[in-house]
Amino acid sequence: LGLRWPSAVSPFDVHVVIANKDDAARAGAEELAAELDRLGHEVLLDDRTASPGVKFKDAELLGVPWIVVIGRGWADGTIELRNRFTGETQPIAVADAVASVTQAIG
């Protein structure tokens, strides 16, 4: 399971991981991270060109309680929200991403 910081002491509220090399997905992830930041959430955006496996391994090591994955579902209009405490993963619509993530992370 890796390190899991409780929300109250985590250095970030949400970790946005780009697991899709598509330029539109990258731009969407950057826009989502910027909007969440504008709303006052501490956001860690992993925009490195490393493989998704490396990014997910690093996400486990960093321990941020929520992970948003911009991956294969991007083309279909969905992204993934992972709760690292419960292990629950839920698809959310790109159009509703800011509201859904904000509601989930509090």
Biopython code that builds the backbone (N, CA, C, O; Angstrom):
import numpy as np
from Bio.PDB.StructureBuilder import StructureBuilder

atoms = [
    (1, "LEU", "N", (0.804, -1.201, 0.000)),
    (1, "LEU", "CA", (0.000, 0.000, 0.000)),
    (1, "LEU", "C", (0.843, 1.261, 0.000)),
    (1, "LEU", "O", (0.381, 2.303, -0.464)),
    (2, "GLY", "N", (2.042, 1.199, 0.497)),
    (2, "GLY", "CA", (2.891, 2.380, 0.503)),
    (2, "GLY", "C", (2.515, 3.363, 1.590)),
    (2, "GLY", "O", (1.605, 3.129, 2.384)),
    (3, "LEU", "N", (3.228, 4.454, 1.605)),
    (3, "LEU", "CA", (2.991, 5.524, 2.566)),
    (3, "LEU", "C", (1.638, 6.179, 2.270)),
    (3, "LEU", "O", (1.289, 6.391, 1.109)),
    (4, "ARG", "N", (0.877, 6.498, 3.329)),
    (4, "ARG", "CA", (-0.409, 7.190, 3.160)),
    (4, "ARG", "C", (-0.514, 8.259, 4.236)),
    (4, "ARG", "O", (-0.738, 7.957, 5.408)),
    (5, "TRP", "N", (-0.349, 9.503, 3.827)),
    (5, "TRP", "CA", (-0.481, 10.618, 4.758)),
    (5, "TRP", "C", (-1.948, 10.892, 5.031)),
    (5, "TRP", "O", (-2.739, 10.928, 4.088)),
    (6, "PRO", "N", (-2.342, 11.085, 6.274)),
    (6, "PRO", "CA", (-3.701, 11.572, 6.534)),
    (6, "PRO", "C", (-3.841, 12.972, 5.922)),
    (6, "PRO", "O", (-2.872, 13.729, 5.867)),
    (7, "SER", "N", (-5.025, 13.301, 5.476)),
    (7, "SER", "CA", (-5.250, 14.591, 4.814)),
    (7, "SER", "C", (-4.765, 15.772, 5.639)),
    (7, "SER", "O", (-4.245, 16.742, 5.089)),
    (8, "ALA", "N", (-4.930, 15.698, 6.950)),
    (8, "ALA", "CA", (-4.570, 16.824, 7.822)),
    (8, "ALA", "C", (-3.079, 17.131, 7.816)),
    (8, "ALA", "O", (-2.691, 18.270, 8.078)),
    (9, "VAL", "N", (-2.238, 16.152, 7.524)),
    (9, "VAL", "CA", (-0.791, 16.381, 7.569)),
    (9, "VAL", "C", (-0.099, 16.158, 6.225)),
    (9, "VAL", "O", (1.112, 16.348, 6.114)),
    (10, "SER", "N", (-0.849, 15.761, 5.218)),
    (10, "SER", "CA", (-0.259, 15.527, 3.905)),
    (10, "SER", "C", (0.254, 16.844, 3.318)),
    (10, "SER", "O", (-0.406, 17.876, 3.436)),
    (11, "PRO", "N", (1.427, 16.808, 2.688)),
    (11, "PRO", "CA", (1.940, 18.037, 2.083)),
    (11, "PRO", "C", (1.107, 18.502, 0.886)),
    (11, "PRO", "O", (1.178, 19.665, 0.488)),
    (12, "PHE", "N", (0.319, 17.587, 0.317)),
    (12, "PHE", "CA", (-0.550, 17.918, -0.815)),
    (12, "PHE", "C", (-1.920, 17.307, -0.576)),
    (12, "PHE", "O", (-2.041, 16.285, 0.100)),
    (13, "ASP", "N", (-2.963, 17.939, -1.136)),
    (13, "ASP", "CA", (-4.318, 17.397, -1.047)),
    (13, "ASP", "C", (-4.568, 16.327, -2.100)),
    (13, "ASP", "O", (-5.260, 15.338, -1.858)),
    (14, "VAL", "N", (-3.987, 16.550, -3.271)),
    (14, "VAL", "CA", (-4.234, 15.652, -4.402)),
    (14, "VAL", "C", (-2.995, 15.597, -5.287)),
    (14, "VAL", "O", (-2.287, 16.590, -5.458)),
    (15, "HIS", "N", (-2.753, 14.421, -5.843)),
    (15, "HIS", "CA", (-1.621, 14.172, -6.731)),
    (15, "HIS", "C", (-2.211, 13.879, -8.113)),
    (15, "HIS", "O", (-2.914, 12.883, -8.284)),
    (16, "VAL", "N", (-1.939, 14.719, -9.079)),
    (16, "VAL", "CA", (-2.436, 14.526, -10.443)),
    (16, "VAL", "C", (-1.329, 13.859, -11.259)),
    (16, "VAL", "O", (-0.241, 14.410, -11.424)),
    (17, "VAL", "N", (-1.631, 12.665, -11.763)),
    (17, "VAL", "CA", (-0.656, 11.880, -12.518)),
    (17, "VAL", "C", (-1.094, 11.798, -13.973)),
    (17, "VAL", "O", (-2.200, 11.352, -14.278)),
    (18, "ILE", "N", (-0.215, 12.234, -14.865)),
    (18, "ILE", "CA", (-0.491, 12.131, -16.298)),
    (18, "ILE", "C", (0.053, 10.782, -16.767)),
    (18, "ILE", "O", (1.265, 10.576, -16.827)),
    (19, "ALA", "N", (-0.863, 9.867, -17.100)),
    (19, "ALA", "CA", (-0.467, 8.532, -17.547)),
    (19, "ALA", "C", (-0.823, 8.346, -19.020)),
    (19, "ALA", "O", (-1.014, 7.222, -19.484)),
    (20, "ASN", "N", (-0.910, 9.433, -19.732)),
    (20, "ASN", "CA", (-1.290, 9.431, -21.137)),
    (20, "ASN", "C", (-0.354, 10.423, -21.835)),
    (20, "ASN", "O", (-0.229, 11.570, -21.405)),
    (21, "LYS", "N", (0.290, 9.989, -22.893)),
    (21, "LYS", "CA", (1.263, 10.855, -23.566)),
    (21, "LYS", "C", (0.614, 11.835, -24.553)),
    (21, "LYS", "O", (1.303, 12.631, -25.192)),
    (22, "ASP", "N", (-0.701, 11.768, -24.668)),
    (22, "ASP", "CA", (-1.442, 12.638, -25.570)),
    (22, "ASP", "C", (-1.318, 14.100, -25.126)),
    (22, "ASP", "O", (-1.458, 14.400, -23.941)),
    (23, "ASP", "N", (-1.058, 15.001, -26.064)),
    (23, "ASP", "CA", (-0.908, 16.421, -25.732)),
    (23, "ASP", "C", (-2.180, 17.013, -25.132)),
    (23, "ASP", "O", (-2.110, 17.855, -24.236)),
    (24, "ALA", "N", (-3.343, 16.577, -25.621)),
    (24, "ALA", "CA", (-4.604, 17.094, -25.089)),
    (24, "ALA", "C", (-4.797, 16.651, -23.635)),
    (24, "ALA", "O", (-5.289, 17.419, -22.808)),
    (25, "ALA", "N", (-4.411, 15.422, -23.335)),
    (25, "ALA", "CA", (-4.516, 14.925, -21.958)),
    (25, "ALA", "C", (-3.578, 15.708, -21.044)),
    (25, "ALA", "O", (-3.941, 16.058, -19.921)),
    (26, "ARG", "N", (-2.384, 15.976, -21.530)),
    (26, "ARG", "CA", (-1.415, 16.755, -20.742)),
    (26, "ARG", "C", (-1.969, 18.160, -20.472)),
    (26, "ARG", "O", (-1.895, 18.653, -19.347)),
    (27, "ALA", "N", (-2.513, 18.789, -21.491)),
    (27, "ALA", "CA", (-3.082, 20.133, -21.328)),
    (27, "ALA", "C", (-4.263, 20.097, -20.366)),
    (27, "ALA", "O", (-4.423, 20.998, -19.542)),
    (28, "GLY", "N", (-5.092, 19.056, -20.469)),
    (28, "GLY", "CA", (-6.232, 18.917, -19.566)),
    (28, "GLY", "C", (-5.797, 18.724, -18.125)),
    (28, "GLY", "O", (-6.406, 19.280, -17.211)),
    (29, "ALA", "N", (-4.745, 17.937, -17.916)),
    (29, "ALA", "CA", (-4.217, 17.712, -16.567)),
    (29, "ALA", "C", (-3.673, 19.007, -15.981)),
    (29, "ALA", "O", (-3.894, 19.313, -14.809)),
    (30, "GLU", "N", (-2.963, 19.761, -16.804)),
    (30, "GLU", "CA", (-2.420, 21.040, -16.337)),
    (30, "GLU", "C", (-3.542, 22.010, -15.983)),
    (30, "GLU", "O", (-3.455, 22.736, -14.992)),
    (31, "GLU", "N", (-4.590, 22.017, -16.794)),
    (31, "GLU", "CA", (-5.741, 22.895, -16.536)),
    (31, "GLU", "C", (-6.456, 22.480, -15.245)),
    (31, "GLU", "O", (-6.826, 23.329, -14.434)),
    (32, "LEU", "N", (-6.648, 21.167, -15.060)),
    (32, "LEU", "CA", (-7.290, 20.660, -13.843)),
    (32, "LEU", "C", (-6.466, 21.030, -12.612)),
    (32, "LEU", "O", (-7.010, 21.510, -11.618)),
    (33, "ALA", "N", (-5.165, 20.809, -12.681)),
    (33, "ALA", "CA", (-4.299, 21.136, -11.546)),
    (33, "ALA", "C", (-4.340, 22.629, -11.235)),
    (33, "ALA", "O", (-4.388, 23.022, -10.069)),
    (34, "ALA", "N", (-4.323, 23.451, -12.262)),
    (34, "ALA", "CA", (-4.361, 24.905, -12.062)),
    (34, "ALA", "C", (-5.683, 25.344, -11.433)),
    (34, "ALA", "O", (-5.702, 26.207, -10.556)),
    (35, "GLU", "N", (-6.779, 24.750, -11.881)),
    (35, "GLU", "CA", (-8.090, 25.116, -11.336)),
    (35, "GLU", "C", (-8.215, 24.669, -9.878)),
    (35, "GLU", "O", (-8.730, 25.416, -9.046)),
    (36, "LEU", "N", (-7.754, 23.466, -9.563)),
    (36, "LEU", "CA", (-7.785, 22.989, -8.175)),
    (36, "LEU", "C", (-6.911, 23.879, -7.291)),
    (36, "LEU", "O", (-7.282, 24.200, -6.162)),
    (37, "ASP", "N", (-5.763, 24.269, -7.808)),
    (37, "ASP", "CA", (-4.866, 25.168, -7.075)),
    (37, "ASP", "C", (-5.546, 26.520, -6.841)),
    (37, "ASP", "O", (-5.454, 27.089, -5.753)),
    (38, "ARG", "N", (-6.225, 27.024, -7.865)),
    (38, "ARG", "CA", (-6.922, 28.301, -7.752)),
    (38, "ARG", "C", (-7.993, 28.249, -6.667)),
    (38, "ARG", "O", (-8.281, 29.254, -6.017)),
    (39, "LEU", "N", (-8.582, 27.064, -6.479)),
    (39, "LEU", "CA", (-9.617, 26.893, -5.457)),
    (39, "LEU", "C", (-9.035, 26.675, -4.057)),
    (39, "LEU", "O", (-9.775, 26.494, -3.090)),
    (40, "GLY", "N", (-7.703, 26.693, -3.962)),
    (40, "GLY", "CA", (-7.062, 26.595, -2.654)),
    (40, "GLY", "C", (-6.575, 25.219, -2.265)),
    (40, "GLY", "O", (-6.157, 25.016, -1.125)),
    (41, "HIS", "N", (-6.617, 24.268, -3.184)),
    (41, "HIS", "CA", (-6.119, 22.928, -2.890)),
    (41, "HIS", "C", (-4.622, 22.860, -3.203)),
    (41, "HIS", "O", (-4.147, 23.459, -4.169)),
    (42, "GLU", "N", (-3.901, 22.127, -2.375)),
    (42, "GLU", "CA", (-2.480, 21.888, -2.636)),
    (42, "GLU", "C", (-2.391, 20.737, -3.633)),
    (42, "GLU", "O", (-2.820, 19.621, -3.339)),
    (43, "VAL", "N", (-1.834, 21.006, -4.810)),
    (43, "VAL", "CA", (-1.810, 20.035, -5.901)),
    (43, "VAL", "C", (-0.376, 19.711, -6.288)),
    (43, "VAL", "O", (0.454, 20.604, -6.453)),
    (44, "LEU", "N", (-0.098, 18.417, -6.432)),
    (44, "LEU", "CA", (1.177, 17.962, -6.969)),
    (44, "LEU", "C", (0.879, 17.414, -8.356)),
    (44, "LEU", "O", (0.135, 16.443, -8.487)),
    (45, "LEU", "N", (1.444, 18.016, -9.389)),
    (45, "LEU", "CA", (1.227, 17.580, -10.767)),
    (45, "LEU", "C", (2.464, 16.844, -11.247)),
    (45, "LEU", "O", (3.545, 17.427, -11.336)),
    (46, "ASP", "N", (2.307, 15.563, -11.556)),
    (46, "ASP", "CA", (3.421, 14.779, -12.097)),
    (46, "ASP", "C", (3.340, 14.854, -13.610)),
    (46, "ASP", "O", (2.642, 14.067, -14.249)),
    (47, "ASP", "N", (4.062, 15.807, -14.171)),
    (47, "ASP", "CA", (4.042, 16.008, -15.622)),
    (47, "ASP", "C", (5.334, 15.519, -16.275)),
    (47, "ASP", "O", (5.658, 15.910, -17.396)),
    (48, "ARG", "N", (6.065, 14.666, -15.569)),
    (48, "ARG", "CA", (7.293, 14.114, -16.145)),
    (48, "ARG", "C", (6.976, 13.222, -17.340)),
    (48, "ARG", "O", (5.840, 12.779, -17.510)),
    (49, "THR", "N", (7.971, 12.966, -18.151)),
    (49, "THR", "CA", (7.787, 12.084, -19.303)),
    (49, "THR", "C", (8.080, 10.632, -18.943)),
    (49, "THR", "O", (8.154, 9.791, -19.839)),
    (50, "ALA", "N", (8.246, 10.317, -17.687)),
    (50, "ALA", "CA", (8.501, 8.947, -17.229)),
    (50, "ALA", "C", (7.291, 8.062, -17.533)),
    (50, "ALA", "O", (6.198, 8.559, -17.803)),
    (51, "SER", "N", (7.500, 6.754, -17.485)),
    (51, "SER", "CA", (6.414, 5.810, -17.753)),
    (51, "SER", "C", (5.363, 5.877, -16.646)),
    (51, "SER", "O", (5.665, 6.274, -15.520)),
    (52, "PRO", "N", (4.124, 5.485, -16.969)),
    (52, "PRO", "CA", (3.091, 5.473, -15.928)),
    (52, "PRO", "C", (3.484, 4.618, -14.718)),
    (52, "PRO", "O", (3.196, 4.988, -13.580)),
    (53, "GLY", "N", (4.130, 3.494, -14.955)),
    (53, "GLY", "CA", (4.551, 2.632, -13.845)),
    (53, "GLY", "C", (5.470, 3.345, -12.871)),
    (53, "GLY", "O", (5.315, 3.211, -11.658)),
    (54, "VAL", "N", (6.421, 4.097, -13.390)),
    (54, "VAL", "CA", (7.336, 4.869, -12.548)),
    (54, "VAL", "C", (6.557, 5.930, -11.776)),
    (54, "VAL", "O", (6.793, 6.135, -10.585)),
    (55, "LYS", "N", (5.641, 6.592, -12.444)),
    (55, "LYS", "CA", (4.852, 7.639, -11.784)),
    (55, "LYS", "C", (3.986, 7.074, -10.664)),
    (55, "LYS", "O", (3.889, 7.672, -9.593)),
    (56, "PHE", "N", (3.350, 5.912, -10.908)),
    (56, "PHE", "CA", (2.508, 5.311, -9.871)),
    (56, "PHE", "C", (3.348, 4.823, -8.696)),
    (56, "PHE", "O", (2.931, 4.946, -7.544)),
    (57, "LYS", "N", (4.516, 4.277, -8.972)),
    (57, "LYS", "CA", (5.403, 3.845, -7.894)),
    (57, "LYS", "C", (5.802, 5.051, -7.042)),
    (57, "LYS", "O", (5.789, 4.978, -5.814)),
    (58, "ASP", "N", (6.150, 6.143, -7.687)),
    (58, "ASP", "CA", (6.517, 7.358, -6.954)),
    (58, "ASP", "C", (5.323, 7.912, -6.180)),
    (58, "ASP", "O", (5.488, 8.420, -5.070)),
    (59, "ALA", "N", (4.123, 7.820, -6.753)),
    (59, "ALA", "CA", (2.923, 8.297, -6.062)),
    (59, "ALA", "C", (2.716, 7.510, -4.764)),
    (59, "ALA", "O", (2.333, 8.080, -3.742)),
    (60, "GLU", "N", (2.969, 6.208, -4.808)),
    (60, "GLU", "CA", (2.848, 5.383, -3.601)),
    (60, "GLU", "C", (3.875, 5.811, -2.552)),
    (60, "GLU", "O", (3.578, 5.829, -1.358)),
    (61, "LEU", "N", (5.060, 6.148, -2.996)),
    (61, "LEU", "CA", (6.119, 6.558, -2.065)),
    (61, "LEU", "C", (5.838, 7.922, -1.440)),
    (61, "LEU", "O", (6.208, 8.169, -0.292)),
    (62, "LEU", "N", (5.183, 8.810, -2.196)),
    (62, "LEU", "CA", (4.912, 10.159, -1.700)),
    (62, "LEU", "C", (3.756, 10.189, -0.706)),
    (62, "LEU", "O", (3.746, 11.023, 0.199)),
    (63, "GLY", "N", (2.793, 9.301, -0.858)),
    (63, "GLY", "CA", (1.744, 9.132, 0.135)),
    (63, "GLY", "C", (0.597, 10.114, 0.137)),
    (63, "GLY", "O", (-0.130, 10.188, 1.128)),
    (64, "VAL", "N", (0.401, 10.875, -0.934)),
    (64, "VAL", "CA", (-0.714, 11.825, -0.997)),
    (64, "VAL", "C", (-2.021, 11.021, -0.958)),
    (64, "VAL", "O", (-2.137, 10.019, -1.665)),
    (65, "PRO", "N", (-3.008, 11.434, -0.150)),
    (65, "PRO", "CA", (-4.208, 10.616, 0.044)),
    (65, "PRO", "C", (-5.110, 10.437, -1.176)),
    (65, "PRO", "O", (-5.851, 9.456, -1.246)),
    (66, "TRP", "N", (-5.067, 11.349, -2.124)),
    (66, "TRP", "CA", (-5.906, 11.254, -3.327)),
    (66, "TRP", "C", (-5.032, 11.351, -4.569)),
    (66, "TRP", "O", (-4.127, 12.183, -4.643)),
    (67, "ILE", "N", (-5.311, 10.492, -5.542)),
    (67, "ILE", "CA", (-4.602, 10.524, -6.816)),
    (67, "ILE", "C", (-5.632, 10.668, -7.935)),
    (67, "ILE", "O", (-6.618, 9.933, -7.985)),
    (68, "VAL", "N", (-5.392, 11.614, -8.820)),
    (68, "VAL", "CA", (-6.203, 11.750, -10.029)),
    (68, "VAL", "C", (-5.333, 11.266, -11.182)),
    (68, "VAL", "O", (-4.224, 11.757, -11.392)),
    (69, "VAL", "N", (-5.858, 10.293, -11.927)),
    (69, "VAL", "CA", (-5.106, 9.722, -13.045)),
    (69, "VAL", "C", (-5.722, 10.196, -14.352)),
    (69, "VAL", "O", (-6.897, 9.964, -14.634)),
    (70, "ILE", "N", (-4.892, 10.864, -15.137)),
    (70, "ILE", "CA", (-5.283, 11.275, -16.482)),
    (70, "ILE", "C", (-4.690, 10.218, -17.398)),
    (70, "ILE", "O", (-3.507, 10.273, -17.735)),
    (71, "GLY", "N", (-5.514, 9.251, -17.801)),
    (71, "GLY", "CA", (-4.993, 8.108, -18.543)),
    (71, "GLY", "C", (-5.780, 7.782, -19.785)),
    (71, "GLY", "O", (-6.221, 8.668, -20.516)),
    (72, "ARG", "N", (-5.953, 6.470, -20.016)),
    (72, "ARG", "CA", (-6.617, 5.989, -21.234)),
    (72, "ARG", "C", (-8.033, 6.518, -21.408)),
    (72, "ARG", "O", (-8.482, 6.735, -22.533)),
    (73, "GLY", "N", (-8.732, 6.724, -20.310)),
    (73, "GLY", "CA", (-10.114, 7.177, -20.389)),
    (73, "GLY", "C", (-10.275, 8.594, -20.901)),
    (73, "GLY", "O", (-11.383, 9.014, -21.235)),
    (74, "TRP", "N", (-9.173, 9.339, -20.966)),
    (74, "TRP", "CA", (-9.242, 10.737, -21.400)),
    (74, "TRP", "C", (-9.975, 10.874, -22.733)),
    (74, "TRP", "O", (-10.814, 11.761, -22.891)),
    (75, "ALA", "N", (-9.664, 10.003, -23.689)),
    (75, "ALA", "CA", (-10.285, 10.076, -25.015)),
    (75, "ALA", "C", (-11.796, 9.879, -24.944)),
    (75, "ALA", "O", (-12.532, 10.372, -25.800)),
    (76, "ASP", "N", (-12.258, 9.157, -23.920)),
    (76, "ASP", "CA", (-13.699, 8.921, -23.742)),
    (76, "ASP", "C", (-14.332, 9.933, -22.795)),
    (76, "ASP", "O", (-15.525, 9.849, -22.505)),
    (77, "GLY", "N", (-13.538, 10.890, -22.311)),
    (77, "GLY", "CA", (-14.078, 11.929, -21.445)),
    (77, "GLY", "C", (-14.099, 11.578, -19.965)),
    (77, "GLY", "O", (-14.850, 12.179, -19.197)),
    (78, "THR", "N", (-13.277, 10.607, -19.554)),
    (78, "THR", "CA", (-13.232, 10.256, -18.131)),
    (78, "THR", "C", (-11.796, 10.244, -17.606)),
    (78, "THR", "O", (-10.838, 9.995, -18.338)),
    (79, "ILE", "N", (-11.693, 10.521, -16.321)),
    (79, "ILE", "CA", (-10.437, 10.374, -15.604)),
    (79, "ILE", "C", (-10.733, 9.526, -14.374)),
    (79, "ILE", "O", (-11.885, 9.174, -14.119)),
    (80, "GLU", "N", (-9.711, 9.204, -13.627)),
    (80, "GLU", "CA", (-9.875, 8.299, -12.500)),
    (80, "GLU", "C", (-9.474, 8.987, -11.205)),
    (80, "GLU", "O", (-8.455, 9.675, -11.147)),
    (81, "LEU", "N", (-10.273, 8.798, -10.178)),
    (81, "LEU", "CA", (-9.977, 9.341, -8.860)),
    (81, "LEU", "C", (-9.757, 8.171, -7.912)),
    (81, "LEU", "O", (-10.626, 7.313, -7.756)),
    (82, "ARG", "N", (-8.580, 8.144, -7.276)),
    (82, "ARG", "CA", (-8.235, 7.056, -6.360)),
    (82, "ARG", "C", (-8.125, 7.570, -4.936)),
    (82, "ARG", "O", (-7.443, 8.557, -4.661)),
    (83, "ASN", "N", (-8.817, 6.875, -4.031)),
    (83, "ASN", "CA", (-8.703, 7.143, -2.605)),
    (83, "ASN", "C", (-7.677, 6.147, -2.068)),
    (83, "ASN", "O", (-7.927, 4.942, -2.064)),
    (84, "ARG", "N", (-6.545, 6.634, -1.623)),
    (84, "ARG", "CA", (-5.478, 5.735, -1.202)),
    (84, "ARG", "C", (-5.750, 5.074, 0.142)),
    (84, "ARG", "O", (-5.081, 4.099, 0.485)),
    (85, "PHE", "N", (-6.717, 5.576, 0.915)),
    (85, "PHE", "CA", (-7.031, 4.952, 2.197)),
    (85, "PHE", "C", (-7.998, 3.787, 2.043)),
    (85, "PHE", "O", (-7.839, 2.753, 2.692)),
    (86, "THR", "N", (-9.002, 3.953, 1.184)),
    (86, "THR", "CA", (-9.988, 2.886, 1.009)),
    (86, "THR", "C", (-9.631, 1.966, -0.153)),
    (86, "THR", "O", (-10.134, 0.846, -0.238)),
    (87, "GLY", "N", (-8.763, 2.435, -1.049)),
    (87, "GLY", "CA", (-8.427, 1.672, -2.235)),
    (87, "GLY", "C", (-9.460, 1.827, -3.345)),
    (87, "GLY", "O", (-9.308, 1.258, -4.426)),
    (88, "GLU", "N", (-10.511, 2.599, -3.075)),
    (88, "GLU", "CA", (-11.573, 2.797, -4.058)),
    (88, "GLU", "C", (-11.084, 3.657, -5.221)),
    (88, "GLU", "O", (-10.405, 4.667, -5.038)),
    (89, "THR", "N", (-11.454, 3.219, -6.413)),
    (89, "THR", "CA", (-11.164, 3.968, -7.627)),
    (89, "THR", "C", (-12.481, 4.246, -8.316)),
    (89, "THR", "O", (-13.301, 3.347, -8.501)),
    (90, "GLN", "N", (-12.680, 5.497, -8.694)),
    (90, "GLN", "CA", (-13.934, 5.826, -9.379)),
    (90, "GLN", "C", (-13.654, 6.646, -10.624)),
    (90, "GLN", "O", (-12.831, 7.561, -10.602)),
    (91, "PRO", "N", (-14.346, 6.315, -11.719)),
    (91, "PRO", "CA", (-14.229, 7.149, -12.911)),
    (91, "PRO", "C", (-15.054, 8.413, -12.709)),
    (91, "PRO", "O", (-16.141, 8.373, -12.132)),
    (92, "ILE", "N", (-14.532, 9.522, -13.184)),
    (92, "ILE", "CA", (-15.298, 10.767, -13.138)),
    (92, "ILE", "C", (-15.206, 11.432, -14.512)),
    (92, "ILE", "O", (-14.211, 11.298, -15.224)),
    (93, "ALA", "N", (-16.255, 12.138, -14.857)),
    (93, "ALA", "CA", (-16.293, 12.820, -16.147)),
    (93, "ALA", "C", (-15.339, 14.001, -16.141)),
    (93, "ALA", "O", (-15.264, 14.744, -15.162)),
    (94, "VAL", "N", (-14.617, 14.170, -17.226)),
    (94, "VAL", "CA", (-13.692, 15.293, -17.351)),
    (94, "VAL", "C", (-14.434, 16.605, -17.123)),
    (94, "VAL", "O", (-13.912, 17.510, -16.473)),
    (95, "ALA", "N", (-15.645, 16.711, -17.653)),
    (95, "ALA", "CA", (-16.423, 17.945, -17.521)),
    (95, "ALA", "C", (-16.744, 18.275, -16.066)),
    (95, "ALA", "O", (-16.902, 19.444, -15.714)),
    (96, "ASP", "N", (-16.842, 17.252, -15.221)),
    (96, "ASP", "CA", (-17.177, 17.440, -13.809)),
    (96, "ASP", "C", (-15.972, 17.277, -12.894)),
    (96, "ASP", "O", (-16.129, 17.228, -11.674)),
    (97, "ALA", "N", (-14.784, 17.193, -13.455)),
    (97, "ALA", "CA", (-13.597, 16.827, -12.685)),
    (97, "ALA", "C", (-13.312, 17.760, -11.520)),
    (97, "ALA", "O", (-13.072, 17.289, -10.408)),
    (98, "VAL", "N", (-13.331, 19.048, -11.737)),
    (98, "VAL", "CA", (-13.006, 19.990, -10.667)),
    (98, "VAL", "C", (-13.974, 19.835, -9.508)),
    (98, "VAL", "O", (-13.555, 19.741, -8.355)),
    (99, "ALA", "N", (-15.271, 19.808, -9.810)),
    (99, "ALA", "CA", (-16.283, 19.680, -8.763)),
    (99, "ALA", "C", (-16.188, 18.332, -8.063)),
    (99, "ALA", "O", (-16.277, 18.270, -6.837)),
    (100, "SER", "N", (-16.010, 17.259, -8.813)),
    (100, "SER", "CA", (-15.931, 15.918, -8.228)),
    (100, "SER", "C", (-14.721, 15.756, -7.336)),
    (100, "SER", "O", (-14.824, 15.208, -6.238)),
    (101, "VAL", "N", (-13.580, 16.226, -7.795)),
    (101, "VAL", "CA", (-12.353, 16.113, -6.986)),
    (101, "VAL", "C", (-12.472, 16.987, -5.749)),
    (101, "VAL", "O", (-12.112, 16.555, -4.654)),
    (102, "THR", "N", (-12.966, 18.196, -5.902)),
    (102, "THR", "CA", (-13.126, 19.104, -4.759)),
    (102, "THR", "C", (-14.049, 18.489, -3.717)),
    (102, "THR", "O", (-13.757, 18.550, -2.522)),
    (103, "GLN", "N", (-15.143, 17.907, -4.144)),
    (103, "GLN", "CA", (-16.074, 17.282, -3.223)),
    (103, "GLN", "C", (-15.424, 16.095, -2.507)),
    (103, "GLN", "O", (-15.599, 15.923, -1.301)),
    (104, "ALA", "N", (-14.684, 15.289, -3.243)),
    (104, "ALA", "CA", (-14.056, 14.101, -2.652)),
    (104, "ALA", "C", (-12.982, 14.454, -1.629)),
    (104, "ALA", "O", (-12.936, 13.865, -0.549)),
    (105, "ILE", "N", (-12.119, 15.412, -1.961)),
    (105, "ILE", "CA", (-10.988, 15.698, -1.087)),
    (105, "ILE", "C", (-11.359, 16.655, 0.044)),
    (105, "ILE", "O", (-10.594, 16.845, 0.989)),
    (106, "GLY", "N", (-12.543, 17.254, -0.068)),
    (106, "GLY", "CA", (-13.019, 18.126, 1.011)),
    (106, "GLY", "C", (-12.577, 19.503, 0.856)),
    (106, "GLY", "O", (-12.899, 20.352, 1.687)),
]
sb = StructureBuilder()
sb.init_structure("model")
sb.init_model(0)
sb.init_chain("A")
sb.init_seg("    ")
for serial, (resi, resn, name, xyz) in enumerate(atoms, 1):
    if name == "N":
        sb.init_residue(resn, " ", resi, " ")
    sb.init_atom(name, np.array(xyz, "f"), 0.0, 1.0, " ", f" {name:<3s}", serial, name[0])
structure = sb.get_structure()
